[in-house]
Amino acid sequence: MPTTVKRPIRFTRRVTDINVSPTLAVLNRATELTAQGVDVVDFGPGEPDFQTPRRVAEAGKQAIDRGFTKYTNASGTRALRDAVANRYNERYGTHVTYEHVICGTGGKQELFNLALALVSDGDQVIIPTPCWVSFPDQILFAGGEPVFAPSRASNHFRPTVEEIESLETDRTRGIILNSPCNPTGAVMREEALREIVEWCAARGAFLIFDETYEFFVYDGNRHASAMQWFDEFPETIMCVNSMSKTFAMTGWRLGYAVAHPDVISAVGKIQSHSTSNPSSIAQMASLEALRGSDDEVHRMYEAYVERRAWLVPALNRIKGIHCNPPDGAFYVFPEVKSFYGRGGIRDSQTFANYLLDEARVAVVPGGAFGNDDYVRISYATSMERLREGVARMETALAKL
């Protein structure tokens, strides 16, 4: 018989160039410890600890009962796309229609689709950092090159047009902005955002604007959306949003993008060959969420306000940690570099490992977001768990 030669499996550049999401890696390890009976305080995942609003969940159940369980238009139902368009028109006076909207399996899918539709091999896309972990890998997957524009802590990590402009080349294809920002909570000021929109428009560059955390803004800060200039720059602005954070619908997997109809058509072509339509049931639940009262969302917001007000000073009382109050979202991004060089801690990853091993507290390394001097802590958990986790951190860090 011929000898069988074992050969390594050959993967494409698309796979080898990207990494597993670090936020999911933290979640996975914390989940493994929990499954072993270990009590882990998990500050890792960006997932609301609230239930989906009852009226929204009921709409999903009714969809099942009515047999609304078949394929829909690959880009989402007309009713849902109309609802998204109307939401923006009512808020910003835009004139978008369902033809400007695509609904998909989470905001992450629409960000991915936009990268595939807009980025060619060798194109550069400027991403202010710290940034959400998936932005760079989505650009790499599409064949592009992520170019990082570090934002200054002294400016509360809010990107500026000067930081972006300094990185412009003849290969610059576009920019990705996220406000409120994951992981820093930074919220763009309207004037600065307008400058970046105009900068992109003047160069024929796209602006992908991720406003997934738009509802959660604090201390009198105001959410500025790029959509308020959409009618003026329709070929420039692509806005992405999600039902996951605002309506505690992470598992329903429903997000959407708003853009020029030609962009939506291109993105829809990609989606038609990947997932096709998002879940019909999730679409009906999302329709109810967008059309109904925001009372339960306001209750979530008030809880986040309370948690943030307690957490920031509590972290700052731990010697060696410095934490600025975030403008928005439900994360804090404390600086922890003073612990480097102690107890085998070299960077944000080994700092996170130390907390998980010694305190059974899970945080996400800041290096995953583009700034290794920090870690991300989610306060999308109860006050009880926040208090327990911070107490454990203080005890463990005092040993260093």
C-alpha positions as CSV (number, residue, x, y, z in Angstrom):
1,M,0.0,0.0,0.0
2,P,1.2,3.5,-0.7
3,T,2.5,5.5,2.3
4,T,0.2,8.2,3.4
5,V,2.1,11.4,4.0
6,K,0.6,13.7,6.6
7,R,0.7,17.3,5.5
8,P,-0.3,20.4,7.4
9,I,-3.7,21.8,6.4
10,R,-3.1,24.9,4.2
11,F,-5.2,27.9,5.0
12,T,-5.6,31.2,3.1
13,R,-4.1,34.5,3.9
14,R,-7.6,35.6,4.9
15,V,-7.5,33.3,7.9
16,T,-3.8,33.4,8.8
17,D,-3.7,37.3,8.8
18,I,-6.5,37.7,11.4
19,N,-6.9,36.8,15.0
20,V,-9.6,35.3,17.2
21,S,-11.5,38.2,18.9
22,P,-9.7,38.9,22.2
23,T,-13.0,39.8,23.9
24,L,-14.3,36.3,23.1
25,A,-11.1,34.7,24.2
26,V,-11.5,36.3,27.7
27,L,-15.2,35.2,27.7
28,N,-14.2,31.7,26.8
29,R,-11.6,31.3,29.5
30,A,-13.9,32.8,32.1
31,T,-16.7,30.5,31.0
32,E,-14.3,27.5,31.3
33,L,-13.5,28.4,34.9
34,T,-17.1,29.0,35.7
35,A,-18.0,25.5,34.3
36,Q,-15.4,24.1,36.7
37,G,-17.3,25.7,39.6
38,V,-15.0,28.7,40.0
39,D,-16.7,32.0,40.9
40,V,-15.5,34.4,38.3
41,V,-16.5,38.1,38.3
42,D,-16.6,38.7,34.6
43,F,-15.9,42.3,33.5
44,G,-15.1,41.1,30.0
45,P,-18.1,40.9,27.7
46,G,-19.8,43.9,26.3
47,E,-23.3,42.4,26.9
48,P,-26.1,44.1,28.8
49,D,-27.1,42.1,31.9
50,F,-30.7,43.0,31.4
51,Q,-33.4,40.9,29.7
52,T,-34.7,41.9,26.3
53,P,-37.7,44.2,27.0
54,R,-40.9,42.1,27.4
55,R,-42.8,43.7,24.6
56,V,-39.9,43.0,22.2
57,A,-39.6,39.4,23.3
58,E,-43.4,39.0,22.9
59,A,-43.2,40.3,19.4
60,G,-40.7,37.5,18.6
61,K,-42.9,34.9,20.2
62,Q,-45.9,36.1,18.2
63,A,-43.9,35.9,15.0
64,I,-43.4,32.2,15.7
65,D,-47.0,31.7,16.6
66,R,-48.1,33.4,13.4
67,G,-45.8,31.3,11.3
68,F,-43.5,34.2,10.3
69,T,-40.6,31.7,10.1
70,K,-39.8,31.7,6.4
71,Y,-37.2,33.5,4.3
72,T,-37.6,37.3,3.9
73,N,-36.0,39.7,1.5
74,A,-32.2,39.1,1.9
75,S,-31.7,42.7,3.0
76,G,-34.6,42.5,5.6
77,T,-38.3,43.2,5.4
78,R,-39.6,46.4,3.9
79,A,-41.3,47.2,7.2
80,L,-38.1,47.0,9.3
81,R,-36.1,48.9,6.8
82,D,-38.8,51.6,6.7
83,A,-38.7,51.7,10.5
84,V,-34.9,52.2,10.5
85,A,-35.2,55.0,7.9
86,N,-38.0,56.7,9.7
87,R,-36.0,56.7,13.0
88,Y,-33.1,58.6,11.3
89,N,-35.5,60.9,9.5
90,E,-37.3,61.8,12.7
91,R,-34.0,62.4,14.6
92,Y,-31.9,64.2,12.1
93,G,-34.3,65.5,9.4
94,T,-32.7,63.2,6.7
95,H,-34.6,62.0,3.7
96,V,-33.6,58.3,3.6
97,T,-35.9,55.5,2.6
98,Y,-35.8,51.7,2.9
99,E,-33.5,51.7,-0.2
100,H,-30.8,53.3,2.0
101,V,-31.0,50.5,4.6
102,I,-29.9,46.9,5.0
103,C,-30.6,44.7,8.0
104,G,-28.3,41.8,8.8
105,T,-27.1,39.3,11.4
106,G,-25.8,41.9,13.8
107,G,-24.0,45.2,13.3
108,K,-20.8,43.2,13.0
109,Q,-22.0,41.6,9.8
110,E,-22.8,44.9,8.2
111,L,-19.4,46.3,9.1
112,F,-17.8,43.2,7.6
113,N,-20.0,43.5,4.5
114,L,-19.0,47.2,4.1
115,A,-15.3,46.3,4.3
116,L,-15.7,43.6,1.6
117,A,-17.7,46.0,-0.6
118,L,-15.4,49.0,-0.3
119,V,-11.8,47.9,0.4
120,S,-9.6,46.5,-2.3
121,D,-6.2,44.9,-2.0
122,G,-3.6,47.4,-0.8
123,D,-6.2,50.1,0.3
124,Q,-5.4,51.8,3.6
125,V,-8.2,52.5,6.1
126,I,-7.5,54.8,9.0
127,I,-8.7,53.6,12.4
128,P,-8.4,55.8,15.4
129,T,-7.2,53.9,18.5
130,P,-8.1,52.6,21.0
131,C,-10.6,50.9,18.7
132,W,-13.0,47.9,18.8
133,V,-11.0,44.7,18.2
134,S,-12.8,43.6,15.0
135,F,-12.2,46.7,12.9
136,P,-8.6,46.0,11.9
137,D,-9.2,42.3,11.2
138,Q,-12.2,43.1,9.0
139,I,-10.0,45.4,6.9
140,L,-7.3,42.8,6.7
141,F,-9.8,40.1,5.7
142,A,-10.9,42.4,2.8
143,G,-7.2,42.7,1.7
144,G,-6.7,46.2,3.0
145,E,-4.2,47.7,5.4
146,P,-5.4,49.1,8.7
147,V,-3.5,52.3,9.6
148,F,-3.8,53.3,13.3
149,A,-4.3,56.9,14.4
150,P,-3.6,57.0,18.2
151,S,-6.0,59.3,20.1
152,R,-4.7,61.1,23.2
153,A,-5.8,60.3,26.7
154,S,-5.5,64.0,27.4
155,N,-8.3,64.6,24.9
156,H,-10.4,61.8,26.4
157,F,-9.4,59.6,23.5
158,R,-11.6,61.6,21.1
159,P,-10.2,61.4,17.5
160,T,-9.2,64.6,15.7
161,V,-8.9,65.4,12.0
162,E,-5.3,66.4,12.6
163,E,-4.4,62.9,13.8
164,I,-6.2,61.4,10.8
165,E,-4.7,63.8,8.3
166,S,-1.2,63.1,9.4
167,L,-1.6,59.5,8.1
168,E,-3.1,60.3,4.7
169,T,-1.4,58.6,1.7
170,D,-2.4,58.1,-1.9
171,R,-3.7,54.7,-0.8
172,T,-6.1,56.1,1.9
173,R,-9.5,54.7,1.1
174,G,-11.5,55.6,4.2
175,I,-11.9,55.9,7.9
176,I,-13.8,53.9,10.6
177,L,-15.1,55.9,13.6
178,N,-16.9,54.5,16.6
179,S,-18.7,56.9,18.9
180,P,-19.5,56.3,21.7
181,C,-16.4,54.3,21.6
182,N,-15.7,50.7,22.6
183,P,-13.4,50.5,24.7
184,T,-12.8,54.0,25.9
185,G,-16.4,55.4,26.1
186,A,-15.2,58.5,24.1
187,V,-17.9,60.5,22.5
188,M,-17.1,62.6,19.4
189,R,-17.9,66.3,19.6
190,E,-20.1,67.6,16.8
191,E,-17.6,70.1,15.5
192,A,-14.8,67.5,15.3
193,L,-17.0,64.9,13.7
194,R,-18.1,67.5,11.0
195,E,-14.4,68.2,10.3
196,I,-13.7,64.5,9.7
197,V,-16.8,64.1,7.5
198,E,-15.8,67.1,5.3
199,W,-12.2,65.8,5.2
200,C,-13.4,62.4,3.8
201,A,-15.8,64.0,1.4
202,A,-13.1,66.3,-0.1
203,R,-10.9,63.3,-0.8
204,G,-13.5,60.8,-2.0
205,A,-12.9,58.7,1.1
206,F,-15.6,56.8,2.9
207,L,-16.5,57.2,6.5
208,I,-17.9,54.2,8.3
209,F,-19.6,55.5,11.4
210,D,-20.4,52.9,14.1
211,E,-22.9,54.3,16.6
212,T,-23.9,51.0,18.4
213,Y,-23.8,52.7,21.8
214,E,-25.6,55.9,20.8
215,F,-28.1,55.8,23.6
216,F,-25.6,55.6,26.5
217,V,-24.1,59.0,26.9
218,Y,-23.4,60.7,30.2
219,D,-22.6,63.9,32.1
220,G,-24.4,66.2,29.7
221,N,-22.5,64.9,26.7
222,R,-24.5,64.6,23.5
223,H,-24.3,61.9,20.9
224,A,-23.4,63.4,17.5
225,S,-24.2,61.2,14.6
226,A,-22.6,61.4,11.2
227,M,-26.1,60.8,9.8
228,Q,-27.0,64.4,10.5
229,W,-24.9,65.3,7.4
230,F,-26.0,62.4,5.3
231,D,-28.2,64.4,2.9
232,E,-25.2,66.6,2.2
233,F,-22.6,63.8,1.8
234,P,-24.6,60.7,0.8
235,E,-21.6,59.1,-1.1
236,T,-19.3,59.5,2.0
237,I,-21.2,58.4,5.1
238,M,-22.1,54.8,6.0
239,C,-23.7,54.4,9.4
240,V,-23.9,51.1,11.3
241,N,-26.0,50.4,14.3
242,S,-27.3,47.4,16.2
243,M,-30.2,46.3,18.4
244,S,-27.9,44.4,20.7
245,K,-26.8,47.2,23.2
246,T,-29.7,49.6,23.3
247,F,-32.4,46.9,23.5
248,A,-30.4,44.1,25.2
249,M,-30.9,41.9,22.2
250,T,-27.4,40.5,21.8
251,G,-28.5,37.0,21.1
252,W,-31.2,38.0,18.6
253,R,-28.4,39.1,16.2
254,L,-29.9,42.0,14.3
255,G,-28.0,45.0,13.1
256,Y,-28.3,47.4,10.2
257,A,-26.4,49.8,7.9
258,V,-27.6,53.1,6.3
259,A,-25.8,54.3,3.2
260,H,-26.2,55.4,-0.4
261,P,-28.5,53.0,-2.3
262,D,-25.6,51.9,-4.5
263,V,-23.6,50.9,-1.4
264,I,-26.6,49.1,0.0
265,S,-27.0,47.2,-3.3
266,A,-23.4,46.1,-3.2
267,V,-23.6,45.1,0.4
268,G,-26.8,43.3,-0.3
269,K,-25.2,41.3,-3.1
270,I,-22.5,40.0,-0.6
271,Q,-25.1,39.2,2.0
272,S,-27.3,37.3,-0.5
273,H,-24.4,34.8,-0.9
274,S,-23.4,34.6,2.8
275,T,-26.3,34.6,5.3
276,S,-29.2,35.8,3.1
277,N,-31.8,37.4,5.3
278,P,-31.4,38.0,9.1
279,S,-33.7,35.9,11.3
280,S,-37.4,36.6,10.4
281,I,-38.2,36.3,14.1
282,A,-35.5,38.7,15.2
283,Q,-36.8,41.2,12.5
284,M,-40.3,41.2,14.0
285,A,-38.9,41.7,17.5
286,S,-36.7,44.6,16.2
287,L,-39.6,46.2,14.5
288,E,-41.4,46.3,17.8
289,A,-38.3,47.7,19.5
290,L,-38.0,50.5,17.0
291,R,-41.6,51.4,17.0
292,G,-42.5,51.1,20.6
293,S,-41.7,52.9,23.9
294,D,-38.2,53.3,25.1
295,D,-39.2,53.2,28.8
296,E,-37.2,50.0,29.5
297,V,-34.2,51.3,27.7
298,H,-34.3,54.4,30.0
299,R,-34.3,52.1,33.0
300,M,-31.2,50.4,31.6
301,Y,-29.6,53.8,31.1
302,E,-30.3,54.9,34.7
303,A,-28.7,51.7,36.0
304,Y,-25.6,52.3,33.9
305,V,-25.4,55.9,35.2
306,E,-25.5,54.6,38.8
307,R,-22.9,51.9,38.2
308,R,-20.5,54.3,36.4
309,A,-20.9,56.8,39.2
310,W,-19.8,54.2,41.7
311,L,-17.2,52.3,39.6
312,V,-14.9,55.2,38.5
313,P,-14.1,56.5,42.0
314,A,-13.9,52.9,43.4
315,L,-11.2,52.1,40.8
316,N,-9.3,55.3,41.5
317,R,-9.1,54.4,45.1
318,I,-6.9,51.3,44.2
319,K,-3.3,52.5,44.4
320,G,-1.8,52.3,40.9
321,I,-5.0,52.6,38.9
322,H,-6.0,55.8,37.1
323,C,-9.5,55.9,35.5
324,N,-11.1,58.8,33.8
325,P,-14.9,58.9,33.6
326,P,-16.0,57.7,30.2
327,D,-18.3,59.9,28.1
328,G,-20.5,57.0,27.0
329,A,-21.1,53.3,26.4
330,F,-20.8,51.0,29.4
331,Y,-17.0,50.5,29.7
332,V,-14.2,52.1,31.7
333,F,-10.7,52.1,30.4
334,P,-8.4,52.4,33.4
335,E,-4.6,52.9,33.0
336,V,-2.7,50.1,34.8
337,K,0.9,50.5,33.5
338,S,2.2,51.3,37.0
339,F,1.9,47.6,37.8
340,Y,4.2,46.6,34.9
341,G,7.4,45.1,36.1
342,R,5.9,43.7,39.2
343,G,5.0,40.1,39.9
344,G,5.8,39.0,36.3
345,I,3.4,41.5,34.9
346,R,4.8,42.9,31.6
347,D,1.8,44.2,29.7
348,S,-2.0,44.4,29.7
349,Q,-2.3,40.7,28.8
350,T,-0.2,39.5,31.7
351,F,-2.0,42.0,33.9
352,A,-5.3,40.5,32.9
353,N,-3.9,37.0,33.4
354,Y,-2.9,37.9,36.9
355,L,-6.3,39.2,37.8
356,L,-8.0,36.1,36.5
357,D,-5.5,33.8,38.2
358,E,-5.3,35.6,41.6
359,A,-8.6,37.4,41.9
360,R,-10.9,35.4,39.6
361,V,-11.8,38.7,37.9
362,A,-11.9,38.8,34.1
363,V,-10.9,42.1,32.2
364,V,-9.9,42.6,28.6
365,P,-6.3,43.6,27.8
366,G,-6.0,47.1,26.4
367,G,-3.4,45.8,23.9
368,A,-6.3,44.2,22.0
369,F,-7.8,47.6,21.4
370,G,-4.5,49.3,20.5
371,N,-3.2,50.7,23.8
372,D,-1.3,48.4,26.0
373,D,-1.2,50.6,29.0
374,Y,-4.9,50.1,29.8
375,V,-7.5,47.4,30.3
376,R,-11.2,47.4,29.6
377,I,-13.8,46.8,32.3
378,S,-17.5,46.4,31.4
379,Y,-20.0,47.7,33.9
380,A,-22.9,45.9,32.1
381,T,-23.3,43.8,35.3
382,S,-24.9,44.2,38.6
383,M,-23.8,46.6,41.4
384,E,-23.3,43.5,43.6
385,R,-20.8,42.0,41.1
386,L,-19.1,45.3,40.5
387,R,-18.5,45.7,44.3
388,E,-17.2,42.1,44.6
389,G,-14.9,42.4,41.6
390,V,-13.4,45.7,42.6
391,A,-12.8,44.3,46.2
392,R,-11.0,41.3,44.7
393,M,-8.9,43.5,42.4
394,E,-7.8,45.7,45.3
395,T,-6.8,42.7,47.4
396,A,-4.9,41.0,44.6
397,L,-3.1,44.2,43.4
398,A,-2.1,45.1,46.9
399,K,0.1,42.0,46.9
400,L,2.3,43.3,44.0
